[in-house]
C-alpha cells in the first residue's frame, strides 16, 4: 500500500519528448529509476523545507515509464522580489528503458506544486517506486546549468509578470479585444460541451474568477495538441501572444466538435435497426464525404464491372459473376471477405475466355526447317511432329493426341515443345510439375480456405492471356501423392479431350474450356507415370545422341551460343573438331549435351580472361600515342576546334572492340584441355583394367539419364555357402542374382566348374559375394541376369571375360534369354564407352532398327537365344570347357 506524506510546496517541470506541462494543468509522474528515487528520498521525503523546488523532465503522460528528476533548493518563483538565482540539483539518468538516451533540456519550464507524494511497497530487490502528483503554477527560464558535483545545479529566472506589470497590460486596447474574443469563443465551447455532457457549471465559474492569461493555459492544457504547439504555448511569455494562440486553439477545437456533431447526426439519420452494426463504417463514409474523396471505391468497382463485361464470359459464368459482383457492392471494404471477393472477380475478368492467338498460316516446309535448325538428328521425332502439324493444318479444331516426349535430360524435349508453339504461331507456357504432391496445384484451392488460389493451369492461362496456347507439362513423371491428393489423377481430366472442355477449377467454381489448349508433356521415364494417365498420351521416346551427333550439335549450336554468351567470337577462340571429339570421349559420357556445353563454357571463360587481361597490356601503347602531340594540335584543342568521333563497337553488342583484335586467336589444344578441364575423366582403358581379373563382367543398364555401363564383380571366400549382395539393389535384381547362382550350381559339371562328385558341393566351405559398383546409385530390374551368370562362370572357371564385350538380357531358370527394354539407349551407352561387341537377346533384334546406322556399323551385335550363346561369345575363344550342348 502507498503511504501519503506531507509535501513541499513546489516542483519545476521541464518539457521532454512530446509532453509539456502548462500552468494550471495537473500531471502524475512515477519515479522508478535509481537516480530519481534517490533524489526523491533525499530532497522530498526526508526534508520539510517549504522553499524546496524540484525540476522534472516529463514524458507523454500516456506512458507509464518514469523519467529521472532534477531537484533544486531555491526561492519561491511566484515572488519577483525574491532571488532570481536558484541552486538546482539534477539526475542525468532516465528510467530503465531510456538510461542510455541523452536528455535534451528545454530552457523554459513551469513551476509546479506537489499535491501528493506516495511511496510504493519496497520490492525484494530493494527497489522503491514513488508517485508524485503535480500542479503547474508559473513559467521560469533556466539561466545556467552546472554539471559539477554529485548533482547538476542550475540558475533559473522567473518569467511571469508582476502584479503592477499585469495591471498596465490589462489597460492595453489590444489585450482587451483579445480577452473579449477569447471569452466569447470559450463560452461557446463551454455551452456546447454542457449540451453534450450536461456539465460545464464549474468551467463557467473559472471563466468568471480566474484571470484570462491563466485561463488560456488551463483551456489549452485540456486539448490534445502537438508537442510543437505545446512548446509554442509554453514559450508565449507575452500574455497577448498567449491569448491569441489560445483563442485559435479553442476555436479549432470548437469547430472539430461541430464537424463531429454534423457527421453523427447525418449517420444517425441513415441508420435503421438492421444497420446499427455498421455504425463505425457509416461514420467513416460520412467523413469521406466531408473530405470529398468517397468516390474512389465506387469508381474501382465500376471499372471492374466494365472489365468483366469486356471479358466475353459464357452466359452461365457471366450470371455467376454478376451475382458475385452484387454481393461485393453490398459489402464494405473493411469486411473480411471483401478483398477475397474482389480478387476472385478480377481473376474472372482477366481470364481469356474467348481471346485466342492469331495463328499464322501453317507452313510445313518452314516448320521443318525450324526443327532442323533447332535440333540435329531425332529424325523420327521430328517426323512425328511434322505429322502432328500437318493434321492441325488440315483440321485446325482436330482433337489431336497429347504428345509426351520421354528421354534423358539434355536431349531437347522442352525445346521441341517450344518449336511446336513457334510453328503454330501460338504463345508458349511452361508448367513444371516436378515435386508437385498437392492436387490443389492442378485444380486450385477452394475459396473457403485462407490464402486460396487457382491451380497452375488457370494461372498459366491468365499469364499468357490467350485460351489456345501450347502448354508444356514439364516433368510429368515426377509428380507425387500424399494425404492432400494425387495430382496425376487430377491431370486425367485435363488431358482427356472429352472432359477438359468443361474443366472445373476448385477456386473458379465455374467450368473453363481447355479444349483449345495444345498440351505437350515431358518425362525422363515412362514407368512412374500412372497407366491411366499414360494411356491419354502418345509417348515419343528421345534417346541419347551418338558421338557424331554430339559433334555436329556442338559445331552448329553449342559453340556459337557459348561464344555469344561470353562476349567472344571465332576471332578470339577456335575449338577444332578434334578437340570437341576429345571432350566428348574423355570428359562426357551422357545421353544429352548439357555437360558438353558446360565444358565448352569453361573453355570460353578461360579465353575471356585472356582477352580481358589484354586491355591492361594495351595501356602502355595508348600512353605512347598520347605523348605524340604538336603545338598546333594543342592550340586547336584549347580553342575547341578539333572534333572527335566515337567509333561504335559494331551492330552486335557482344562484338569486341577492334582494340583487342591485335592478339592472335586462342586455339584449343590438348594441353589447354587438361589445364582448364583437368585430367580426362574417362578413357578406353577403363573396361580392360576392370575386367583384368576373373569374376568381372560388363552389363548394360537403362537409367533416367539414358543408357549406362554397369560392371558386376563376384568373388568367393571361406564360408558356409551363403550369397552376399551389395550395391543398393532392389528386390528384382536380388532375385536375378539368386537365379543366376542356382543355374550355375545346377550346371557346374557341364561347365567343367566341378567334377561329377563335387557338382552338388560347388559352394561347400565358401561364400559368394556379388557387388554392383557405384553403391550410392539404386539399382533394380531383371536385365542383369545374363551378366550375373557370366560373372559367376568367370569366377569359378578362373577365366576372364572379354574386355570389349557388354551384354544385357533377362535369364530364366531354364537358361532362356528373354528380351528387355531400352535397347537403343544401351547400345549407345556401349558405343560411348568404346565397347565393340554387344550381346543382346535374340527377340530384341527388332529394336536395332532404332539404332543409328553409324553406330551399328562400328559395333558387332551378337544375338543370344539361350545362356550358352551368351557364354560362347563372352569369353575369348568361346566356351571350350562346355562338354554338353544341353545347357
N, C-alpha and C positions, 0 to 999 in steps of 0.2 A: 504493500500500500504506500502511496506517496504521502508525505507529510508536509503541510504548508508551514512557512516560516515568515517572519517579518522581513520586509524588503527595504532596500534603499530606494530613494525617490526616482532616480533617473538612470537611463542607459542610452548610449548613442548607436544609431543604426546606419551603416553604410550600404549603398546598393551593391549587389553582387549577382552575377549571371543575369537572370531575367526577372528579378523581383526588386521592387523599390517600396520602402515604407514612407508614406506621406503623413504629415501632421494630422491627427485626428483618427487615423486607422489603428487597428489592433492586430497584432501578429503573435503567433505561438511558435517558439523555437525549442527544439530538443537538442541538447548538448550531449554528445556521446564520445567524441574523440578525447583521448587522454589530456591533450593540451587545454581544450575548452573546459573539461571537468575540473582540472586543476585550478584554472583561473576562477571558475565559479566558486569553488570551495574556499579559495584564499581571499577573493575580493568581495563576494556577495554573501556567502553562507556564514563566515566567521565574523565579518565586520558589521558594525552598526552605524557607521558614519553616514549620516543622511546626505552629505555632499558628494558621495561617491558617484562616479559616472562610468559607464562602460560603452565600448564600441563593438558592434557585431556586423560582420559582412553577411547578408542574408540571401538565401536562395529562393527559388519559387516556393511559395507556401504549400503548393500541392505536393511537393516532395517530402518524404518522411526522413530523409537524411539530414544530418545536422552539420552546421558549419562551426568552425572554431570561433572563438570570441576574442575581442580586444577590449581590455578593461583599463580604465584611467581614473585617477583621482584628480578632481579639479573643482571647478566652480559651478554655480547654477547658471546654465546657459540662458535662462529666461530673463536674467537681470543684466542689463548693459552696464550697470555701474560696477559690477564685479570684474575680476581679472579676465582679460581676453587671451591669456596663455594658460593652457591646462596640461598637466602631465598625463600621458596615456600609455598604458601597457597593452601589448598585442601578442597574439599567438599566430604563428605562420602556418600552422597545420589545419587542414580541414578534417572531415570525418574519415572513416576507413576507406570509403570509395574514392576519395579525392585527395589523399595525403600527398600525392606526387604532383598535384595540379597547382601551379602558382596562382596567387590571388592578385588580381589587378584592381587595386583600390581606386574608388572614385573619390574625388577631392571634396565632395559635399555629402552631408548626411543629415539625419534627423535625430534630435534628442528625444528620448522616449522615457516613459515612466514605467517601472516594473510593477505590474499589477499583481502578479502571482509567481511564486517560485516553488516548485515541488521536487522532492528528491525521490528517485525510484529505489526499489529494493536492490541491494548490492548483490551482484551475481557471484557464483563460486570462484570465478577468475579474479574477483576484486573490482570488477568494472561497475561504475555507477553512472546513472543517467539523470540529468537534470532537465526540467521543463520550465521555460521562462515565458510568461505572457507579458507583452509589452504594448504600450500605447504611445503613439507618436505625438510629440509636443511642438517642437520648433526646429528650424533649419540651422546648420552650422557648417563651417568650412575648415578643412584640415590644412594648417599652415606649413608644418614641417614634421617629418617622420624620422625618428632616430631609432636605428636598429641595434644600437649597442646595449649591452646588459642582458639580463635574463629575459625581459620582455621588451618589445619595441615601444618607444614613447613618442608622443607627438604633441605639437602645439596646435590648438584649434581656435577658431574665431567665430562668434555668433553672427548670423546673417539677418535675423528678423528686426523689423523696425522698432524703435522705442515708441512709447505712448505719444510723445509730442510729435514725432515724425508722422505717425499714423494719423493724428488729427489734422495735420496740414494736407496730407494726401486726400483725406475724405472731403476736403473743400474743393478739390480739383473737378472741373466740369466733366472731363473725360472719365474720371473714376465714377462720378455719379451716373453717367449714361451707361457705363459698363455694368454697374451694380444693378441698375434698373432692368437692363436686358437679361442679366443672369437670373434675377429673381423671377422674371416672367417665365423664362424657359424652365427654371427649376420647379415653379409652381405647376406648370403644365405636366411635367413629368410626374410630380407627386400626385396630381389629380388622376392621371391615367393609371398609375400603379394602385391608387386607392380603389378605383373601379374594378380593377382586375383581381387584386388580392385582399380587398377590404381592409387595407392598412394605410398608413401614411399620417396618422394623427401626430405621432412623435416626431416625424420628419418635419411637419409644419411648425412644430414648436421650435425645432432647431433653426428653421428658416427665419423665425422672428427674433430669436435670442442670441444666436451665435454670430459673430462678425462675419461679413461676407468673404473677406480674404481667407479666413479659416474654413468657412463653409465650402469654399471651392475645393480645398484639399479633401474634405470629407466626402463630397459627392464623387470626385474623380477616383478616389481610392476604392469606391464600391463598384466601379466599372471594370470589365475585362478589356484592357487595352494593351498595346505592345510595350515592350521594355523600353524602346526608344521614346515613346510618348510619356512613359512614367518618368524617365530621366529628364525629359524636357520640362515636365511639370515640377520636378524637384529643383531644377536649376532656375525656375522662374521666381527669382527673389523679388523683382518688381511686382507689386500687387496688381497693377493694371494689366501687365502681361499675363499674370496668373489668372485673373478674372476672364480675360479674353480667351485663353486656351480652355479654361473650364467651361465657359459658355459654349464653345464649339463642340467640346466632347459631350456635354449634356444634350445639346441639340441633336447630335448624331445618334446618341443612344435613344432619344425620343423618337427619331424617325425610324430607327430599326424596329422599335416596338410597334409602331403604327403599321409598317410593312408586314410584320409577322401577324398582326391582328387582321389585316386585309386578306392575307393568304389563308388564315384559319377560317375566316368567315366564308370565303369562296369555296373552300374544300368542304366545310360542313354543309353548305347548300347543295352540294352534289352527292353527298353520301346517302345511302339508303341502308336498310337493315342488312342486306346481303353484301354491302360494300364496306362495312366497318373494319374488316380485317385489312383493308388496303389503305388505311388512313395515312400511314407514313409515305406510301408510294404516291398517293394523291397530292400530298404536300410537296413532294419533290417535283411532281409535274407542274403544280402551280408556281413553284419557284422558277422553273424553267420558262414558264410563260411570262413571268415578270422580267426575266432576263432576255427574252426573245429568241431562245435557242431550243425550242421544244419540237422543231420540225425535222431534226436530223434523223431520228429513228424512223419516223414515218416515211421520209424520203428513201431510206435504205430498204425498207420493206417494199415500197412501191417499185424500186429498182429491181429487187429480187423477183417480184411478180412479173415484171416485164421480161426479165431474163428467162424465167420459166416458160412464159408464153412463146418465146422465140426458140425454145429448145426442141420443139417438134415431138413432144411425147405422144405415145399412143393414147387413145381415149381412156382406157382403163387406168393407165398410170397418171394421166392428167387429172382424172377425177380424184384419185388418191392424193395427189399433190395439192389440189385445191382445198381438200378437207384439212390437210396438214397446215396449209397457209392460213386458213381461217382460225385455226387453233392458235397459231403463232400471233396473229393480230390481237387476240384477246388476252395474251399474256403480257406481263410487264417484263422489261429487260432484266430486272433483278431476280426474277423467279429462277429456281434451279434448272428447270427444263428448257428455258428459253434458248440458251446457246446450243444445246444439242439439237433442238428442232431446227434452228436456223442453219446449222452446219449440214443437217440432213437435206434440207431444201436446196441449199447451194450445191450439194452433190448432184441432186436430181437435175438441176439446171445446167450443170457443167458436163454431164454425160452426153456422149454423141449418140443420141437415139436414132438420128437419120443422117448425120454427117458422114460422108464417105470420102475416100481419097479419089482424086481424079486420075483414073487409070489411063496410062498411055497405051497406044495400040501395041499389042504384044508382038515383038519381032523375035522369032525363034532364032534366027541367024545371029542377031545381036546378043541374045541371051546366051547362046552357045559360046560366042567369042568372049563374053564376060566371064563365063565359067572357066574357059580355058586360060584366060589371063590371070584369074584369081587362084586357080587350083591346077597343079600339074598332076598328071596321072588320074586315078579314080575314074577310069573310063566308064565302067558300068554304072557307077553312082551318078555321074553327070548325065549319062544317057537316060537314067530313070527320072532325073529332074527335068530334062527336056520333054520327056513324055508327059510328065505331070503338067508342064506349062502348055503343051500342045492341047491337052484336054481343056484347060482353062480358057484357051483362046477360042476353041470351037464352041464351048458351052460355059460362059462365064459364071452362071449360077449353079454349076455342077457341084455336087457334094463329093468332092474327091476324098481319098483316104488321108489319114493323118500320117505323115512321114515321120519316122523315128530313126535318126542316124545313130548307129551303135558302133563304137570304136574306141581305141585308146586315146588318151589326151594328146593334143597337138597334131591331129590329122586333118583338121579343118571342118569340124562338124558345125560350129557356130557360124563360121564364115559362109558355109553353104546356105544356111537359112537366110543370112543377110543378102546373099546373091539372089535368092528367090524373090525377096522383097524388092530389090532393085529392078529385077527383070519385069516384075508386075507393076512397078510404079507405085507401090504401097509403102506406108510407114511401117517401121520395124520396131517391135517392143520385145524386150527380153525379160523373162521372169525366171529367177533362179529358185529351184525347188530343193536344192541341196540342204539337208538337215531339217527340212520342214516336218514337224510332227503334229501340228495342230490343224484340225480340219477347218478351223476358222480362218486360216491363212488362205484357203481356197474359197470358202463360202461366206466369209465375213462373220463378225460377231453380231449377236442380237442386240438391238438398241437398248434393251433393258439393262445391259451391263455398263459400268463406268469405264470410260475410255474405249468404247466400242468403235470399230472402224470397218470399212468394207474389205472384202477379200482382195488378194493381189490381182486377180483378173480384172475386176471392176476398176481398181486403182490404176492399172496399166492402161486401160481404155480411156480413163479420164486424162492421163498424161498425154497420150498421142492425139486425143480429141477427134478420132475417127472410129467408126464402128466396124471397119473392114481392114484392120492391119494384118500383117504377118506376125503372129505371136509365137515366140520361141519359148518352150517349156524346157529350160536347161536342167540337166542332171536329174531327170525324172526317175532314175533308178536309185536315187539316194534319199527318197522320202522315207520317213519312219512312221511309227504309230505308237500311241500310248493312251492313257485314260482320256485325253482330250479328243480322241477320234483318229480316223485314218484318212490322211489327205489323198491317198491313192484311190480310195473308194469315192471321194468327192469328185475326183477327176473323171470318173466314169461318165457322169452326166455332162461334163464339159466336152469330152471328146466324142460323144455319141451324137451323130447328126440328127437323129430323131428326137433328142431331148434338149440339146443345147439352144434350140430356138426359143425356149422359154426357161432359160437358166434363172434360178431363184437364189439370189444372194441374201443371206440372213439379215444383213444390215439394210439393204434396199427394201426388202419385203415386197417387191414387185417384180414380175418377170422381165428379164432382159434378153434380147435376141443376140446370141453368139454365133448364129449360123453363117454370118458373113465373114467371120474371122477365119483366117487360114492358120491352122495350128501346125507347128513343127516341133518335134521333141528330140532331145539328145540324151544319150546314156553311154556309160562306159561298158556296161554289161546288161544283157537282157534277162539274165537269171533272176535278179532281185525284183524285177517288175512283176506285180501280181498277174496271173494268167488272164483274168477278165479285162484288165487294163491293156495288157499286151495284145489281146485279141482285137482291140479297137484301133490298132496302129499297124502300119506296114513297116516292118523292120528292114532297114538298109544298112548293111554292115560296111564299115570303112576300115579295112585292115591297115597295118603299118606300111610305111614306104620302104622300098628297097634302097640300097646304097646309091644306085644310079639315079633313082628318082630324087633322093635327098640332094644329090649333087646338082641336078637340074633346078630344084626348088631353091637351093642356096644361091645359085648363079643368077637366076631370074628374079627372085623375090627377096630373099633374106639379106643378101649383101647390099643391094641398093637401099633397102629400108633401114638397115643398121647404119650405113654411112650417112643417110639423111637425118636420122635421129641424133647422131653425134656431131652434126655440123661439118662433115667431111665430104669429100668427093673422090672419084677414082684417081685424081691427080695427086692425092696425098697418101692413099693407101690402096695397094693392089694385093689381092689374095688369089694366087694362082689356083687353078682347079686341082693341081696335085696336092696343094696344102689343104684344100677343102676335103679331099679324099682322106688325107691323113687324120683330119679332125673327126671325120665320120667313123673311121676304123679304130682310132686309138682313144678317142675321148667321148664318144657317144655310142650307146647301144640301146636305143629307144625306138619305139614304133613311130613316134611323131618326130617333130623337128624343133621342139622347144629348147632342148639342151644344146642343139646345134646353133640355134640363134643366140643363146647366152654366150657360147664360146666365141662366136663371131663378134658379139658386142664387146667382149673382153679385149679382143684384138683392136677394135675400133677405139676403145678408151686409151689403150697404150699409144696408139697413133695420135690421138687428140692431145695427150700430154706432150708429145714431141712437138706438135705444131704450135701449141700454146707457149712452150718454152722458147720457141724460135723468136717470138716477139721481143723478148729481152735481148736476144742475140743481135737483133736488128737495131737496138738503141744506139750503139756507137756509130753505126753508119749514118743514122739520122743526125747525130750530133755533128759529124764531119760535114754533112751537107749544110747544116745551119751555119757553119763557120764561113761558108763561101758567100761573100757579100761584096758590095761596091758602094761607093759614096752616092752614086746616082740612085741605086735601089733604096738605100736608107733614106735619102731625101724624099723619094716618092712615097715610101711607107709613112714617113712623118706627115706628108701632106694628104694622105688618104687617096692617092691616085691609083694605086695598084689594086686590082680586083683579084679575088681568089675564087677558084672553082672547086666545089666539093664533088669528087668523082664517086658515084654510088658503087656499092659492092656488087650489084647485079640484080636481075629480076628476082632470082631465088634468094630469099632471105638467109638461107643457110650457106650461101656461097661465101668462101673465104676471100678476104681482100687480096689483091694482087701483090701486096707487100710480102705475103707469106709464100709466094709461089717461086721464090728463088731456090728453095730446097728441092732436092730430088725426091720422088715419091718413095714411100716406105713399102718395100716388097716383103711379104711374109715368107719366112723360110723355116726350116725345122728348128733352128736354134731359137728363133723368136717364139715358136710354138711352145717349146719347153720352158722358156723364160716367162712367158705370160700365162700359159695354161698349166704349167707344171709338168711333171713326168707323165708319160702315157698311162692312162688308167687301164687300158685293155691291150692285149696283144694276141697274136695267133698261137703263141706257145702255151697259153693257159691250159687248154684242154689236154695237150700232150703231157704237161707236167702233172696234172691232177690224176690222170689215168695211168701213170707210170707204174703203179703197183697193182697187183690183183685185188679184186674186190670193189672196184670203182667202175661205174658205168655212167653214160651220159643220156639223160632223158630230155624230153621237150614238154613244156607245160604252157598253159594259157593263163594269163592274168588280166586284170582290168587295164593294164598298161600295154597289152599286146602279148605276143609270144615271148618265151624266155627259155634259156637252157638251165636244166636242173641236174646237178651231179648227185649221185647216190653212192654212199660209201658203206661197205659192210666189212666187218671184222669178227673174228672168233677169239674166245678166251676160255680159260678153265672155268667150269661152272656146272650147272645142273640141267642143262638142256633148255634154258629159257631164251625167249626172244625179247630184246630190248629195242625200243623205237624212240628216237629223239628228233627234234626239229620242228616242234609246234605243229603236230599233224592232226588232221581230222579223223573222224571215225571211218570214213570210206577208205582212206589211204592206209589206215592201220589194218583194215580187213584185207586189202590188197597185199600187204606185206605178209600176212599170215597165210593167204592162199599161195603166194609165191614160195614160201618156205615149205609148205606141205607138198607142193608139186615137185620141188627139188628133192625132198626126202623120199617121196614115192618113186622117183626115177633115178636114185643115186647109183644103182647098179648099171642101168642102161647108159648113164653118162660117165661111167668109169670113175665116179666120185668115191665109191666104196666097193668092197668085194661083196659077193652074194651073202656071206655070213654077216657082214657088218652093215648091210643096207638098212636094216631097221634101227641101227645104233649110230646113225650119222652124227647126231648131236650128243652122244653119250660122253659125259665128262666135260662138256664145253657149252658155253652160251654163245649166241649170235647177237651182235649189236649192229643195227642198221641206222644210219644217220643221214638226214637231209640237211646239207649246209644252208646257211642263211637262216639260222634258227629263229630270228626275230620275225620272219615273214610267215604268216599262217599258210598251211598247205593242205589241200584236200582234193579228192577226185580219184577216179579209177584208172586214169590214163598212164599211171606209172607202173602198171602190172608187169609188162614185159621188161622194163628197165630193172625192176627188183629181181626178177628171175635171173637176168643176165649178170647182175652184181653178185648174187649168191653162187651161181655156177662158176664165175671167175674166182671167187674166194675159195671155194672148195677144191677147184682144179688147179689153183695157183697159176692161172693163165691170165694175161692182160687182155682187156677189151681194146679194140682198135680206137685210136685217139681221134680219128677223123669221122667217126660214126656216131650219130644220135638216133634215138628211137622213141616211139610213143605208141600206146595201144593198151587196151584192157585185155586181161587174160582170164580165162575161166579155169575152173579146177581140172578140166579135162585137157587143157592145153590149147584151146582155140583162142585166136586173137580177134577181138571184137573192135568195131570202129569207134572212134572218138571224135570230138568236135575241135574246132579251131585249127584245122589242118593248115590253112593258108598262113595264119599268124605264126604257127610253129615252124613251118618251113622257112619263112622269112627270118625268124629268130636264128635258126641254124645257119642260114646264109650270112647273117650279120656276124656270127661268131667265127666264121671261116670254116665251118664244117663242110665236108664234101659229100658225105653219104648220109642218107636219112632212111630209116626203116619205118614203114607205115603199114597199118592194117590193109589188107587187100580190098576190103569193102570201102575204103576211103579213096580209092583211085578216082572216083568221080569228082572229088573235091579238088583234084590237082588242076582242073580247068581254070580255077580262080587264081592260081599262082602265076605270076608274070613269066612269060616265056624266057626272058633273060635269066631268071633265077633257076628255072628248070634246066636250062642249057648248061649251067655251070655246076650242077649238082647231080648226083646219082641217087635216084629214088628206088628203093628196094621195097617190094610189097611182100607181106607175110600173111599166110593164112593160118599157120599153126606156130606154136612156140619153137618147134625145131627149125623152121625157116628163119626165125629171128636169131637163134644161136648160130646157125650156119653162116650168117652174114655179119655177126657181131665180132667174131674172133678172126684173127689173122690165120689164113689157111683153112678156113672152115671149122668144122667141128669133128676132128679126127678121132676123138675118144668115144664117139657115138657108135654103139655096137648094133643097135636095132633101129628100125625105122618106125617103130610104134611109140614114139614119144608122146 
